[in-house]
Amino acid sequence: MKFFPDNWSSIFASEAPLLELFARGSTLYFAILVFLRLMPRRIGGELATMDLVFLFLIADAAAHALGGYSTVTDGLIVITILMGWNFLFNFLSFHFPLIERLVSAPSLQVIRNGQLIRRNMRREFLTEDELMEHLRLQGIDDLKEVKAAYVEGEGQITVVCHKESK
């Protein structure tokens, strides 16, 4: 039984060209970002879309570093590239509202003055039962109590009640 590899450099030496690793990581990052931006907001749950993309890709790169890539260094390079893109987009979206609008979905109103906005609910594949369940979880059992409700860009549903309610 062997405890140590014969050649330690084979574990740490990068075998894939750096530009190839950069192209693969960048392509996956942007493709998944676009796909998630096109999906209904509720898919992402409580994580921001940027965070979700980042976590998916880091997990994938880490999995490859454990066996998919030939070396640990290749996996670490891809993880560094993904972290760089994530940092850059977070920085840019903080400083430039246009970038924020491109990468984050705006909130979408689904209730206005106690009335369901069914067209917007259809866009998000949000059923009336799901919406009512969310309202009940917040202690609201009648739509008339709701001034406005929104599906936020990150997927959660926020509710604003009339003054006399809650």
Helices and strands as residue ranges (DSSP letters): H 9-12, H 18-38, G 41-44, H 49-63, I 64-68, H 72-95, H 97-103, E 108-112, E 115-116, H 118-123, H 128-137, G 143-145, E 146-151, E 157-161
